[in-house]
Amino acid sequence: MIRRRPQLLWLLVPYVLFVVALPFVNRVPLLVLWLFGATLLTPVAVGLARRGDRRP
């Protein structure tokens, strides 16, 4: 499925951003800023996936 629709890889961006934050939960004081940025990037990634997945 990914070979025919590589634009769906954009949907992995939010997942990766949130998973990367997990090891730093109690260590990094800027974790809230990281999670806020990941939350703001989620609709952008979904929009890019949708834009690339438009069918004629």
PyMOL commands that set and color helices and strands:
alter all, ss='L'
color gray80, all
select helices_A, chain A and resi 6-24+31-52
alter helices_A, ss='H'
color red, helices_A
deselect
rebuild
show_as cartoon
